Amino acid sequence: MPTVLSSSLRHKNLRNFAKTIEDESVYFFASKPTPWLSGDLLPPSVFDTFTLEADAYDEMLYLKRLSVSNISNVIRLYRWQANRRYQEYDNAIDLSDLLTKRTITVSGASSEYYPFYIITDNFKVYKCLNNNSGALSTTQPTSTQFSGSDTYTSLPDGYIWKYMYTLKPLDASEFLTTDWFPLRTLQEDDLSDNWDIIQAAVNGGVYNVKVTNSGTGYNSILPTAGDTTEAQDGFTYTRVNDTSVTITGQSVSTTSGTYAGSIFYTKDTNGSIIQMSEITVYSYSGSTGTLTLASPITHVSSGYEGYISPKITFVGDGFNLKAICRMSNSSTLSKVHIFDPGFGYSECVGTVSAFTGTTAAVRVIITPFGGHGKDPVVELGAFNLLTKIKFEGDEGGVILATNEYRRLGILNNPLINGSLKLAQGRESLTSNSSNFQIKLNQGDTIAAVGKKIYINSGKGNGQLRTCTAYDSGTKILTVSQAFDILPDSTSYYGFLATDAVINQCLVLNYAPQSKSSQVQYTSDATITQALSLTPTATGTSGASTIVVSSATNIAVGQSVSGTGIGSDAKIVSFNGTTLTLSVANTGTVSGAMSIQSAASGTVVFDDTTLGKIFITNIAGTFNTTLVSSAGVTVTPTSIQAGTPGVEKNSGNVLYMENRTPLSRYSEQIEDLRVIIQF
């Protein structure tokens, strides 16, 4: 069964994606500092598999948040060039065809036609409304008129172009490339032509009527040579009054009534059509023919030349469409000139009639909804979204500036590292507002008003909500919108990462040895670190805090044990002297306690020249004590880039691209651009 996905759906998906960037947490990420197995000149293909998220997080280095200022609709950059054929707008042709360079056969001759819009040297966009029956374009459009007859007046080569848009300098600097051109549909007045074009658009206007059959036998035209050029080449006439003109000689018909029902029109010295009127009566006497006109001719005859051609009548649901048949010297219909495009048409049929001649037929081309220029993004098929991000050096000390990466991607709604937890039961929630509430894990310390929380109850898609209230004592969090599925003790939740730049790869710096004695950690190996601390501690029974005598190497998440300390206690927070534990003390805490720390991660790569071990998939807290993997040991001298910022395998990968290596330096700025096609 024939089907089609409309351009409206493509634009809707694009707008929804842009809205996601505005409302949610969407990040560009860089990863893969290690070489491709196939060689760095041959990056492997990317496939939409169920391991896409895991692949994205594998060797992830850092992320930077996207905003709406980082995106723009774009179209292919087709500059105007002389002696090319351009397609013309046609409401009956698939938009994807109008946007594609293709071969078209007309009257048995095949020629290459370029898309139906062009971009000029000064970055103005024009849409072709009429290509003069497939002629070569030899005159670059320059008009910046957005209303009146200048918007549908042909150039010397017969083309009619509609001025659509002018690129603004800021968009040029941010989004213009050698292949892509940024385009926007304004929602408010920015005091530019772009807004005026939108406001001047004529809904349901007609700017082209195509000849589908030239007909035969239209002998009742004047001059008999027809009117096929943009020059003045008609007959001279005398204006008797507003509704009457006379013609003497010049092959005028000697039979009264010949021109009745036809159209009389005039051109000025530049060849421009100035006025038109239907001929109601034609009489011939002596050597003079007299035309009686249905509507006044206001211009004097001096300097003007006249033409007589068949009448074209339009029937449709709009108003005021007027057009003129322009004839060839073989007494056939050559083209149709739009005198007034009218307005309000969604359907329209044209009929050609005259005293002599038959079978000429035309097809009316109606504007897109809203009119030409009302929505340049939709009209010119800007189904492509250019997303861009800049990684600038070490981003203020947050990320690394001396590495390579080979993978780029876009990640939606990653969670803060360590925030993914299991909720508590709902027994203590108040009945009148429980549809808006979740009881957080007892160990949660990240919750705060304004943060966005993601809840997955194991049924269908997760729920994204904004926190409006939080009681740190009861651990009850209230959200702005009722839950579709009420979270309970089987529900997992996490808070969305919102930092502008996020490190995701821990780096342990060590003193490199000579190459002859240096042993290297292998990529993807597991690296571990164990540490046992025994500071003196004091604390009261029933409390969940203790004071320690030494703060060295203490970190959140470490296990704690000792006299008076509850079982399975872990450090929830630490302010330098006081530990807050995950459980209350079972008795008085006094004397030596034991803090056990075990950290592990996956080696991304070991740069033995610089003395840096890149680690991902981190559990626990690393510090400057010995790390080991498969018998290889190193004592780090310092830790760089801090704790990874997002929870592994959280969020959704929206885009991923493998590429050849890109090397980074501390003074370098990478301006990365990705085109997403909808």
ROVODREN-824976 format. One record per residue (C-alpha): chain; x, y, z; residue in one letter. Coordinates in nm, 3 decimals. Layout:
BEGIN
- A X Y Z A
...
% end
This chain:
BEGIN
- A 0.000 0.000 0.000 M
- A 0.159 0.333 -0.107 P
- A 0.249 0.560 0.183 T
- A 0.457 0.870 0.247 V
- A 0.610 1.038 0.551 L
- A 0.518 1.403 0.509 S
- A 0.759 1.691 0.545 S
- A 0.536 1.813 0.830 S
- A 0.626 1.502 1.030 L
- A 0.996 1.554 0.960 R
- A 0.976 1.914 1.080 H
- A 0.774 1.813 1.384 K
- A 1.042 1.562 1.482 N
- A 1.310 1.825 1.431 L
- A 1.122 2.079 1.644 R
- A 1.068 1.817 1.915 N
- A 1.441 1.747 1.920 F
- A 1.517 2.119 1.949 A
- A 1.262 2.140 2.233 K
- A 1.436 1.852 2.408 T
- A 1.763 2.045 2.396 I
- A 1.586 2.348 2.545 E
- A 1.398 2.166 2.823 D
- A 1.617 1.871 2.915 E
- A 1.985 1.786 2.960 S
- A 2.149 1.710 2.627 V
- A 2.526 1.673 2.597 Y
- A 2.791 1.640 2.330 F
- A 3.044 1.378 2.437 F
- A 3.394 1.285 2.324 A
- A 3.542 0.939 2.376 S
- A 3.774 0.668 2.244 K
- A 4.134 0.790 2.303 P
- A 4.269 0.448 2.202 T
- A 4.331 0.351 1.837 P
- A 4.073 0.165 1.630 W
- A 4.146 -0.203 1.587 L
- A 4.101 -0.159 1.211 S
- A 4.353 0.127 1.209 G
- A 4.292 0.497 1.266 D
- A 4.240 0.564 0.896 L
- A 3.948 0.319 0.892 L
- A 3.702 0.401 1.172 P
- A 3.441 0.123 1.209 P
- A 3.079 0.180 1.114 S
- A 2.822 0.265 1.383 V
- A 2.512 0.049 1.414 F
- A 2.191 0.111 1.609 D
- A 2.222 -0.193 1.834 T
- A 2.112 -0.260 2.191 F
- A 2.472 -0.202 2.302 T
- A 2.478 0.158 2.172 L
- A 2.465 0.314 2.522 E
- A 2.738 0.084 2.650 A
- A 2.952 0.157 2.345 D
- A 2.905 0.531 2.401 A
- A 3.023 0.514 2.763 Y
- A 3.317 0.289 2.677 D
- A 3.623 0.515 2.703 E
- A 3.411 0.830 2.742 M
- A 3.631 1.128 2.828 L
- A 3.406 1.430 2.883 Y
- A 3.076 1.596 2.799 L
- A 2.961 1.950 2.725 K
- A 2.601 2.060 2.743 R
- A 2.413 2.173 2.435 L
- A 2.178 2.472 2.438 S
- A 1.940 2.615 2.178 V
- A 2.211 2.867 2.091 S
- A 2.417 2.570 1.965 N
- A 2.167 2.460 1.699 I
- A 2.024 2.587 1.371 S
- A 1.819 2.453 1.084 N
- A 2.033 2.430 0.773 V
- A 1.987 2.372 0.401 I
- A 2.238 2.262 0.142 R
- A 2.445 2.555 0.017 L
- A 2.366 2.593 -0.355 Y
- A 2.514 2.915 -0.486 R
- A 2.369 3.073 -0.799 W
- A 2.580 3.009 -1.108 Q
- A 2.513 3.132 -1.459 A
- A 2.402 2.891 -1.731 N
- A 2.246 2.640 -1.496 R
- A 1.889 2.521 -1.508 R
- A 1.696 2.544 -1.184 Y
- A 1.378 2.365 -1.092 Q
- A 1.073 2.581 -1.027 E
- A 0.838 2.558 -0.731 Y
- A 0.544 2.328 -0.800 D
- A 0.286 2.233 -0.538 N
- A 0.228 1.901 -0.716 A
- A 0.591 1.781 -0.704 I
- A 0.748 1.597 -0.411 D
- A 0.952 1.842 -0.206 L
- A 1.243 1.596 -0.187 S
- A 1.265 1.612 -0.568 D
- A 1.266 1.992 -0.567 L
- A 1.555 1.979 -0.319 L
- A 1.762 1.739 -0.528 T
- A 1.980 1.797 -0.831 K
- A 1.828 1.567 -1.092 R
- A 1.784 1.500 -1.461 T
- A 1.449 1.606 -1.608 I
- A 1.322 1.531 -1.956 T
- A 1.119 1.805 -2.129 V
- A 0.989 1.758 -2.485 S
- A 1.224 1.463 -2.534 G
- A 1.536 1.650 -2.421 A
- A 1.705 1.556 -2.092 S
- A 1.890 1.818 -1.889 S
- A 2.036 1.853 -1.541 E
- A 1.832 2.074 -1.308 Y
- A 1.951 2.212 -0.975 Y
- A 1.727 2.252 -0.667 P
- A 1.462 2.521 -0.672 F
- A 1.643 2.769 -0.447 Y
- A 1.974 2.951 -0.472 I
- A 2.200 3.155 -0.246 I
- A 2.361 3.467 -0.387 T
- A 2.707 3.610 -0.326 D
- A 2.570 3.835 -0.050 N
- A 2.399 3.542 0.126 F
- A 2.043 3.613 0.021 K
- A 1.812 3.319 -0.047 V
- A 1.576 3.312 -0.346 Y
- A 1.315 3.055 -0.448 K
- A 1.251 2.992 -0.817 C
- A 0.883 3.047 -0.901 L
- A 0.919 3.020 -1.279 N
- A 1.213 2.885 -1.479 N
- A 1.090 3.002 -1.820 N
- A 1.011 2.649 -1.935 S
- A 1.348 2.512 -1.831 G
- A 1.570 2.783 -1.977 A
- A 1.925 2.848 -1.861 L
- A 1.951 3.103 -1.581 S
- A 2.178 3.389 -1.688 T
- A 2.074 3.671 -1.453 T
- A 2.141 3.654 -1.080 Q
- A 1.846 3.784 -0.876 P
- A 1.913 4.094 -0.668 T
- A 1.569 4.231 -0.581 S
- A 1.495 4.264 -0.211 T
- A 1.127 4.352 -0.261 Q
- A 0.893 4.145 -0.048 F
- A 0.557 4.275 -0.171 S
- A 0.397 4.406 -0.490 G
- A 0.454 4.316 -0.855 S
- A 0.832 4.316 -0.816 D
- A 0.796 3.984 -0.633 T
- A 0.664 3.815 -0.948 Y
- A 0.829 4.011 -1.230 T
- A 1.055 3.808 -1.457 S
- A 1.421 3.887 -1.513 L
- A 1.572 3.924 -1.863 P
- A 1.629 3.547 -1.876 D
- A 1.261 3.481 -1.806 G
- A 1.315 3.348 -1.452 Y
- A 1.101 3.467 -1.163 I
- A 1.266 3.451 -0.820 W
- A 1.107 3.510 -0.477 K
- A 1.326 3.681 -0.218 Y
- A 1.307 3.454 0.090 M
- A 1.575 3.528 0.346 Y
- A 1.900 3.709 0.432 T
- A 2.165 3.544 0.648 L
- A 2.246 3.736 0.965 K
- A 2.616 3.791 1.050 P
- A 2.598 3.601 1.383 L
- A 2.448 3.293 1.218 D
- A 2.709 3.317 0.944 A
- A 2.994 3.310 1.194 S
- A 2.844 3.029 1.400 E
- A 2.674 2.795 1.153 F
- A 2.772 2.871 0.792 L
- A 2.995 2.604 0.633 T
- A 3.113 2.530 0.283 T
- A 2.823 2.285 0.240 D
- A 2.545 2.407 0.471 W
- A 2.354 2.732 0.508 F
- A 2.169 2.827 0.831 P
- A 1.802 2.918 0.802 L
- A 1.544 3.033 1.055 R
- A 1.175 3.118 1.063 T
- A 1.138 3.418 1.293 L
- A 0.874 3.420 1.566 Q
- A 0.901 3.791 1.639 E
- A 1.013 4.112 1.471 D
- A 1.390 4.154 1.467 D
- A 1.366 4.468 1.246 L
- A 1.511 4.279 0.948 S
- A 1.388 4.195 0.599 D
- A 1.332 3.839 0.721 N
- A 1.041 3.949 0.937 W
- A 0.896 4.174 0.667 D
- A 0.904 3.885 0.418 I
- A 0.702 3.671 0.660 I
- A 0.446 3.946 0.716 Q
- A 0.409 4.019 0.343 A
- A 0.349 3.657 0.238 A
- A 0.026 3.606 0.042 V
- A -0.163 3.294 0.146 N
- A -0.310 3.108 -0.150 G
- A -0.155 3.331 -0.414 G
- A -0.071 3.211 -0.766 V
- A 0.267 3.307 -0.914 Y
- A 0.290 3.051 -1.193 N
- A 0.043 2.896 -1.435 V
- A 0.205 2.615 -1.633 K
- A 0.109 2.546 -1.994 V
- A 0.025 2.176 -2.027 T
- A -0.109 2.199 -2.385 N
- A -0.021 2.482 -2.625 S
- A -0.337 2.435 -2.828 G
- A -0.378 2.515 -3.200 T
- A -0.540 2.762 -3.433 G
- A -0.533 3.077 -3.219 Y
- A -0.524 3.300 -3.525 N
- A -0.708 3.587 -3.361 S
- A -0.396 3.725 -3.190 I
- A -0.217 4.050 -3.252 L
- A 0.062 4.099 -3.341 P
- A 0.065 3.781 -3.547 T
- A 0.429 3.724 -3.443 A
- A 0.307 3.668 -3.089 G
- A 0.473 3.780 -2.765 D
- A 0.757 3.548 -2.661 T
- A 1.023 3.792 -2.545 T
- A 1.061 4.034 -2.256 E
- A 1.098 4.322 -2.505 A
- A 0.841 4.565 -2.646 Q
- A 0.734 4.414 -2.979 D
- A 0.358 4.475 -3.009 G
- A 0.140 4.708 -3.220 F
- A 0.070 5.079 -3.190 T
- A -0.275 5.190 -3.082 Y
- A -0.467 5.507 -3.003 T
- A -0.648 5.551 -2.673 R
- A -0.985 5.712 -2.748 V
- A -1.098 5.711 -2.387 N
- A -1.063 5.493 -2.077 D
- A -1.254 5.201 -2.230 T
- A -1.189 5.238 -2.600 S
- A -0.881 5.209 -2.824 V
- A -0.837 5.200 -3.201 T
- A -0.592 5.013 -3.422 I
- A -0.515 5.106 -3.781 T
- A -0.345 4.863 -4.022 G
- A -0.088 4.629 -3.869 Q
- A -0.271 4.314 -3.984 S
- A -0.575 4.398 -3.771 V
- A -0.871 4.169 -3.838 S
- A -1.127 4.305 -4.083 T
- A -1.402 4.092 -3.929 T
- A -1.604 4.255 -3.653 S
- A -1.634 4.043 -3.339 G
- A -1.300 3.865 -3.396 T
- A -1.138 3.987 -3.075 Y
- A -1.447 3.990 -2.852 A
- A -1.382 3.789 -2.536 G
- A -1.004 3.818 -2.576 S
- A -0.762 4.024 -2.365 I
- A -0.598 4.353 -2.459 F
- A -0.276 4.434 -2.271 Y
- A 0.007 4.684 -2.301 T
- A 0.382 4.703 -2.247 K
- A 0.596 5.003 -2.168 D
- A 0.927 5.086 -2.340 T
- A 1.110 4.844 -2.106 N
- A 0.892 4.552 -2.214 G
- A 0.703 4.539 -1.883 S
- A 0.332 4.455 -1.894 I
- A 0.148 4.755 -1.749 I
- A -0.227 4.708 -1.791 Q
- A -0.487 4.461 -1.915 M
- A -0.859 4.451 -1.987 S
- A -1.110 4.214 -2.147 E
- A -1.240 4.312 -2.492 I
- A -1.621 4.316 -2.484 T
- A -1.685 4.442 -2.841 V
- A -1.470 4.455 -3.154 Y
- A -1.582 4.647 -3.462 S
- A -1.403 4.717 -3.790 Y
- A -1.479 5.010 -4.020 S
- A -1.271 5.141 -4.306 G
- A -0.913 5.057 -4.212 S
- A -0.960 5.091 -3.838 T
- A -1.052 4.838 -3.571 G
- A -1.208 4.956 -3.246 T
- A -1.180 4.772 -2.914 L
- A -1.437 4.832 -2.641 T
- A -1.291 4.733 -2.303 L
- A -1.455 4.598 -1.988 A
- A -1.230 4.796 -1.750 S
- A -1.058 5.133 -1.790 P
- A -0.716 5.174 -1.949 I
- A -0.566 5.461 -1.752 T
- A -0.228 5.496 -1.920 H
- A -0.198 5.704 -2.235 V
- A -0.098 5.525 -2.556 S
- A 0.217 5.730 -2.622 S
- A 0.524 5.511 -2.582 G
- A 0.320 5.196 -2.514 Y
- A 0.249 4.904 -2.745 E
- A -0.053 4.677 -2.742 G
- A -0.121 4.301 -2.764 Y
- A -0.430 4.086 -2.806 I
- A -0.438 3.729 -2.677 S
- A -0.692 3.464 -2.567 P
- A -0.863 3.505 -2.233 K
- A -0.776 3.283 -1.940 I
- A -1.049 3.237 -1.680 T
- A -0.994 3.100 -1.329 F
- A -1.244 2.915 -1.110 V
- A -1.144 2.846 -0.749 G
- A -1.198 2.934 -0.385 D
- A -0.975 3.243 -0.386 G
- A -1.001 3.594 -0.521 F
- A -0.860 3.839 -0.778 N
- A -0.625 3.613 -0.976 L
- A -0.554 3.771 -1.315 K
- A -0.324 3.641 -1.587 A
- A -0.238 3.698 -1.954 I
- A -0.181 3.440 -2.227 C
- A 0.136 3.512 -2.420 R
- A 0.129 3.358 -2.765 M
- A 0.386 3.227 -3.012 S
- A 0.404 3.308 -3.383 N
- A 0.257 2.965 -3.458 S
- A -0.069 3.078 -3.298 S
- A -0.019 2.859 -2.992 T
- A 0.000 2.936 -2.622 L
- A 0.363 2.998 -2.516 S
- A 0.339 3.100 -2.151 K
- A 0.107 3.260 -1.897 V
- A 0.199 3.593 -1.737 H
- A 0.071 3.661 -1.385 I
- A -0.080 4.010 -1.370 F
- A -0.222 3.978 -1.016 D
- A -0.152 3.664 -0.805 P
- A -0.474 3.699 -0.608 G
- A -0.510 3.539 -0.265 F
- A -0.694 3.273 -0.068 G
- A -0.671 2.987 -0.319 Y
- A -0.641 2.625 -0.211 S
- A -0.776 2.499 -0.543 E
- A -0.802 2.667 -0.879 C
- A -0.863 2.565 -1.244 V
- A -0.774 2.781 -1.545 G
- A -0.949 2.773 -1.884 T
- A -0.825 2.935 -2.209 V
- A -1.084 3.076 -2.453 S
- A -1.082 3.290 -2.770 A
- A -1.275 3.360 -3.093 F
- A -1.061 3.096 -3.267 T
- A -0.834 2.813 -3.148 G
- A -0.882 2.506 -2.928 T
- A -0.733 2.264 -2.671 T
- A -0.491 2.495 -2.493 A
- A -0.471 2.385 -2.128 A
- A -0.298 2.510 -1.814 V
- A -0.229 2.399 -1.457 R
- A -0.239 2.650 -1.171 V
- A 0.047 2.643 -0.917 I
- A -0.069 2.761 -0.573 I
- A 0.164 2.882 -0.297 T
- A 0.240 2.665 0.007 P
- A 0.019 2.725 0.309 F
- A 0.075 3.079 0.434 G
- A 0.233 3.196 0.109 G
- A 0.587 3.210 -0.027 H
- A 0.823 3.329 0.248 G
- A 0.585 3.266 0.540 K
- A 0.795 2.979 0.675 D
- A 1.132 2.950 0.496 P
- A 1.239 2.654 0.712 V
- A 0.942 2.443 0.598 V
- A 0.925 2.575 0.241 E
- A 1.293 2.511 0.164 L
- A 1.301 2.173 0.334 G
- A 1.541 2.254 0.618 A
- A 1.500 1.905 0.766 F
- A 1.861 1.920 0.884 N
- A 1.976 2.041 1.224 L
- A 2.333 2.161 1.266 L
- A 2.448 2.110 1.624 T
- A 2.778 2.257 1.733 K
- A 2.993 2.265 2.040 I
- A 3.332 2.408 2.130 K
- A 3.580 2.230 2.354 F
- A 3.814 2.508 2.468 E
- A 4.142 2.385 2.616 G
- A 4.080 2.223 2.954 D
- A 3.752 2.416 3.003 E
- A 3.881 2.592 3.312 G
- A 4.052 2.286 3.457 G
- A 3.749 2.057 3.429 V
- A 3.864 1.829 3.146 I
- A 4.188 1.712 2.989 L
- A 4.359 1.908 2.716 A
- A 4.630 1.660 2.614 T
- A 4.468 1.361 2.451 N
- A 4.306 1.226 2.134 E
- A 3.949 1.119 2.073 Y
- A 3.785 0.926 1.791 R
- A 3.418 0.918 1.880 R
- A 3.160 1.194 1.911 L
- A 2.801 1.168 2.016 G
- A 2.496 1.329 2.168 I
- A 2.358 1.199 2.496 L
- A 2.019 1.286 2.642 N
- A 1.946 1.306 3.017 N
- A 2.251 1.140 3.174 P
- A 2.225 1.111 3.552 L
- A 2.459 1.258 3.812 I
- A 2.722 1.005 3.912 N
- A 2.615 0.827 4.231 G
- A 2.256 0.956 4.220 S
- A 2.100 0.635 4.085 L
- A 1.930 0.476 4.385 K
- A 1.637 0.259 4.489 L
- A 1.339 0.449 4.631 A
- A 1.172 0.363 4.964 Q
- A 0.816 0.242 5.014 G
- A 0.519 0.483 5.003 R
- A 0.361 0.403 5.342 E
- A 0.449 0.740 5.499 S
- A 0.335 0.958 5.210 L
- A 0.036 1.187 5.270 T
- A -0.273 1.070 5.082 S
- A -0.373 1.409 4.942 N
- A -0.047 1.465 4.756 S
- A 0.108 1.121 4.719 S
- A 0.059 1.122 4.341 N
- A 0.321 1.398 4.334 F
- A 0.565 1.240 4.581 Q
- A 0.848 0.991 4.597 I
- A 1.034 0.877 4.908 K
- A 1.405 0.886 4.833 L
- A 1.674 0.648 4.949 N
- A 1.791 0.711 5.305 Q
- A 2.143 0.777 5.180 G
- A 2.044 1.043 4.926 D
- A 2.232 1.375 4.954 T
- A 2.184 1.518 4.605 I
- A 1.815 1.610 4.608 A
- A 1.725 1.980 4.594 A
- A 1.444 2.205 4.475 V
- A 1.467 2.279 4.104 G
- A 1.658 1.966 4.012 K
- A 1.511 1.728 3.757 K
- A 1.457 1.372 3.870 I
- A 1.422 1.069 3.645 Y
- A 1.217 0.777 3.781 I
- A 1.188 0.429 3.631 N
- A 0.930 0.202 3.791 S
- A 1.003 -0.088 3.561 G
- A 0.687 -0.033 3.358 K
- A 0.721 0.139 3.023 G
- A 0.924 0.454 2.981 N
- A 1.080 0.648 3.264 G
- A 0.924 0.964 3.403 Q
- A 1.104 1.298 3.407 L
- A 0.988 1.549 3.669 R
- A 1.108 1.870 3.839 T
- A 1.150 1.886 4.217 C
- A 0.935 2.157 4.380 T
- A 0.989 2.062 4.747 A
- A 1.214 1.832 4.946 Y
- A 1.222 1.735 5.314 D
- A 1.571 1.609 5.394 S
- A 1.446 1.462 5.720 G
- A 1.166 1.245 5.585 T
- A 1.335 1.210 5.243 K
- A 1.003 1.294 5.074 I
- A 1.041 1.478 4.745 L
- A 0.749 1.653 4.572 T
- A 0.741 1.709 4.197 V
- A 0.563 1.958 3.973 S
- A 0.351 1.706 3.782 Q
- A 0.172 1.396 3.909 A
- A 0.339 1.064 3.832 F
- A 0.189 0.849 3.559 D
- A 0.310 0.540 3.746 I
- A 0.349 0.582 4.121 L
- A 0.707 0.513 4.234 P
- A 0.752 0.257 4.513 D
- A 1.029 0.055 4.674 S
- A 1.098 -0.120 4.342 T
- A 1.153 0.208 4.156 S
- A 1.494 0.343 4.064 Y
- A 1.557 0.715 4.037 Y
- A 1.841 0.953 3.958 G
- A 1.896 1.326 3.915 F
- A 1.979 1.479 3.579 L
- A 2.326 1.613 3.522 A
- A 2.313 1.986 3.445 T
- A 2.675 2.104 3.459 D
- A 2.800 2.295 3.156 A
- A 3.109 2.073 3.126 V
- A 3.150 1.727 3.281 I
- A 3.461 1.518 3.321 N
- A 3.403 1.147 3.273 Q
- A 3.755 1.002 3.274 C
- A 3.974 0.999 3.585 L
- A 4.350 1.044 3.527 V
- A 4.614 0.915 3.764 L
- A 4.945 1.095 3.710 N
- A 5.263 0.905 3.794 Y
- A 5.639 0.953 3.746 A
- A 5.724 0.782 3.415 P
- A 6.018 0.548 3.415 Q
- A 6.268 0.480 3.140 S
- A 6.128 0.288 2.847 K
- A 6.347 -0.009 2.924 S
- A 6.194 -0.060 3.269 S
- A 5.845 0.079 3.215 Q
- A 5.563 -0.180 3.232 V
- A 5.237 -0.061 3.079 Q
- A 4.880 -0.123 3.183 Y
- A 4.681 -0.277 2.900 T
- A 4.365 -0.112 2.769 S
- A 4.036 -0.250 2.908 D
- A 4.218 -0.408 3.205 A
- A 4.065 -0.367 3.551 T
- A 4.270 -0.148 3.784 I
- A 4.219 -0.157 4.161 T
- A 4.328 0.026 4.473 Q
- A 4.285 -0.086 4.835 A
- A 4.337 0.131 5.144 L
- A 4.287 0.084 5.517 S
- A 4.271 0.388 5.752 L
- A 4.264 0.382 6.135 T
- A 4.193 0.733 6.267 P
- A 4.074 0.798 6.623 T
- A 3.698 0.865 6.639 A
- A 3.440 0.989 6.890 T
- A 3.062 0.979 6.868 G
- A 2.743 0.937 7.072 T
- A 2.502 0.646 7.064 S
- A 2.201 0.695 6.836 G
- A 2.369 0.969 6.636 A
- A 2.476 0.921 6.273 S
- A 2.787 1.140 6.300 T
- A 3.136 1.087 6.436 I
- A 3.439 1.316 6.468 V
- A 3.777 1.187 6.343 V
- A 4.130 1.288 6.433 S
- A 4.274 1.263 6.080 S
- A 4.114 1.351 5.747 A
- A 4.373 1.214 5.505 T
- A 4.230 1.002 5.217 N
- A 3.877 0.994 5.362 I
- A 3.605 1.003 5.096 A
- A 3.230 0.953 5.055 V
- A 3.131 0.589 4.998 G
- A 3.403 0.428 5.211 Q
- A 3.301 0.154 5.457 S
- A 3.340 0.228 5.829 V
- A 3.361 -0.008 6.130 S
- A 3.455 0.010 6.498 G
- A 3.318 0.005 6.852 T
- A 2.972 0.162 6.865 G
- A 2.943 0.201 6.485 I
- A 2.644 0.033 6.320 G
- A 2.689 -0.255 6.079 S
- A 2.743 -0.184 5.705 D
- A 2.798 0.185 5.780 A
- A 2.926 0.397 5.492 K
- A 3.036 0.757 5.472 I
- A 2.756 0.975 5.334 V
- A 2.929 1.312 5.371 S
- A 3.246 1.457 5.523 F
- A 3.321 1.821 5.609 N
- A 3.687 1.779 5.706 G
- A 3.638 1.672 6.070 T
- A 3.291 1.515 6.098 T
- A 3.167 1.206 5.916 L
- A 2.796 1.155 5.847 T
- A 2.719 0.783 5.823 L
- A 2.445 0.593 5.644 S
- A 2.327 0.427 5.974 V
- A 2.301 0.544 6.337 A
- A 2.562 0.453 6.597 N
- A 2.465 0.154 6.811 T
- A 2.672 0.273 7.108 G
- A 2.932 0.525 7.216 T
- A 3.211 0.561 6.962 V
- A 3.557 0.600 7.111 S
- A 3.911 0.505 7.010 G
- A 4.047 0.369 6.687 A
- A 3.808 0.300 6.401 M
- A 3.865 0.133 6.063 S
- A 3.792 0.291 5.724 I
- A 3.818 0.059 5.426 Q
- A 3.839 0.204 5.078 S
- A 3.836 -0.005 4.761 A
- A 3.836 0.165 4.424 A
- A 3.829 0.004 4.079 S
- A 3.799 0.108 3.718 G
- A 3.875 0.017 3.358 T
- A 4.196 0.136 3.198 V
- A 4.129 0.339 2.884 V
- A 4.497 0.365 2.807 F
- A 4.829 0.415 2.983 D
- A 5.043 0.693 2.839 D
- A 5.387 0.590 2.963 T
- A 5.553 0.891 2.801 T
- A 5.342 1.148 2.991 L
- A 5.286 0.926 3.294 G
- A 4.907 0.928 3.281 K
- A 4.659 0.644 3.333 I
- A 4.311 0.719 3.192 F
- A 4.038 0.532 3.381 I
- A 3.663 0.493 3.322 T
- A 3.387 0.275 3.475 N
- A 3.498 0.394 3.818 I
- A 3.367 0.250 4.145 A
- A 3.483 0.391 4.478 G
- A 3.735 0.672 4.527 T
- A 4.093 0.666 4.401 F
- A 4.372 0.849 4.584 N
- A 4.751 0.878 4.574 T
- A 4.831 0.527 4.690 T
- A 4.935 0.221 4.498 L
- A 4.716 0.096 4.212 V
- A 4.756 -0.242 4.048 S
- A 4.641 -0.457 3.759 S
- A 4.763 -0.806 3.669 A
- A 5.082 -0.765 3.865 G
- A 5.168 -0.416 3.738 V
- A 5.179 -0.153 4.014 T
- A 5.214 0.226 4.011 V
- A 5.190 0.486 4.286 T
- A 5.009 0.797 4.151 P
- A 5.163 1.135 4.228 T
- A 4.834 1.323 4.176 S
- A 4.478 1.283 4.050 I
- A 4.356 1.491 3.758 Q
- A 4.006 1.588 3.640 A
- A 3.823 1.478 3.953 G
- A 3.542 1.227 3.999 T
- A 3.345 1.125 3.688 P
- A 3.032 1.335 3.660 G
- A 2.763 1.109 3.514 V
- A 2.634 0.765 3.597 E
- A 2.758 0.500 3.359 K
- A 2.502 0.381 3.100 N
- A 2.244 0.641 3.205 S
- A 2.051 0.853 2.955 G
- A 1.984 0.784 2.588 N
- A 2.231 0.804 2.303 V
- A 2.072 1.016 2.029 L
- A 2.367 1.029 1.791 Y
- A 2.709 0.868 1.762 M
- A 2.987 0.902 1.506 E
- A 3.322 0.726 1.470 N
- A 3.599 0.925 1.307 R
- A 3.973 0.952 1.258 T
- A 4.174 1.080 1.559 P
- A 4.150 1.442 1.669 L
- A 4.441 1.554 1.887 S
- A 4.397 1.815 2.161 R
- A 4.629 2.081 2.305 Y
- A 4.585 2.317 2.596 S
- A 4.563 2.626 2.371 E
- A 4.336 2.459 2.117 Q
- A 3.967 2.518 2.051 I
- A 3.775 2.247 1.869 E
- A 3.465 2.376 1.694 D
- A 3.270 2.055 1.633 L
- A 2.964 2.048 1.406 R
- A 2.727 1.761 1.342 V
- A 2.442 1.755 1.091 I
- A 2.139 1.554 1.205 I
- A 1.893 1.483 0.924 Q
- A 1.527 1.422 0.999 F
% end
